[in-house]
Amino acid sequence: MTIKPLGDKVVIKKLKAEETTKSGIILASAAQEKPQVAEIIAVGPGGVIDGNEIKMEVTVGQKVIIRDYAGTTVKLDGEEVIIVRQEDILAIVE
């Protein structure tokens, strides 16, 4: 199944949290930081939203940093994805 976001929405999949530190210490799941980096799976067309023209500045495959607790979590084919507005994306990771 595929998902096609509408308007200024973006579908993302969070990347896994680091399970070990740089020095090799294995972290328990409770000690792992909640990941804020995600990969873009689908991008809406943009357009006019609430009277303002929205140009989509992100593309599929980019890695981005998102706000904490942003978006709506949805299960799609057994995988969790998050639908966020473009404004909830803080930066593109290059």
Residue pairs with C-beta under 8 A, 6 or more apart in sequence:
1 76
1 77
2 42
3 11
3 41
3 42
3 74
3 76
3 81
3 83
4 42
4 44
5 11
5 42
5 43
5 44
5 83
6 44
6 45
7 44
7 45
7 46
7 47
7 49
7 54
8 44
8 46
8 47
8 49
8 54
8 56
8 85
8 86
8 87
9 44
9 83
9 84
9 85
9 86
10 40
10 42
10 43
10 44
10 56
10 58
10 83
10 84
10 85
10 86
10 89
11 40
11 41
11 42
11 43
11 81
11 82
11 83
12 38
12 39
12 40
12 41
12 64
12 66
12 71
12 81
12 82
12 83
12 84
13 38
13 39
13 41
13 79
13 80
13 81
13 82
14 35
14 37
14 38
14 80
14 82
15 35
15 37
15 38
15 39
15 63
16 35
17 32
17 33
17 34
17 35
18 27
18 32
18 33
19 26
19 27
19 32
20 26
20 27
21 27
34 68
36 65
36 66
36 67
36 68
37 63
37 64
37 65
37 66
37 93
38 63
38 64
38 65
38 66
38 82
39 61
39 62
39 63
39 64
40 58
40 59
40 60
40 61
40 62
40 63
40 64
41 60
41 81
42 60
43 56
43 58
43 59
43 60
44 56
45 56
46 53
46 54
46 55
46 56
46 86
47 53
47 54
48 54
54 86
56 86
57 86
58 64
58 86
58 89
58 92
62 92
62 93
63 92
63 93
64 89
64 90
64 91
64 92
64 93
65 89
65 90
65 91
65 92
65 93
66 82
66 84
66 88
66 89
66 90
67 84
67 88
67 90
70 82
70 84
70 85
70 88
71 82
71 83
71 84
71 85
71 88
72 82
72 83
72 84
73 80
73 81
73 82
74 80
74 81
74 82
74 83
75 81
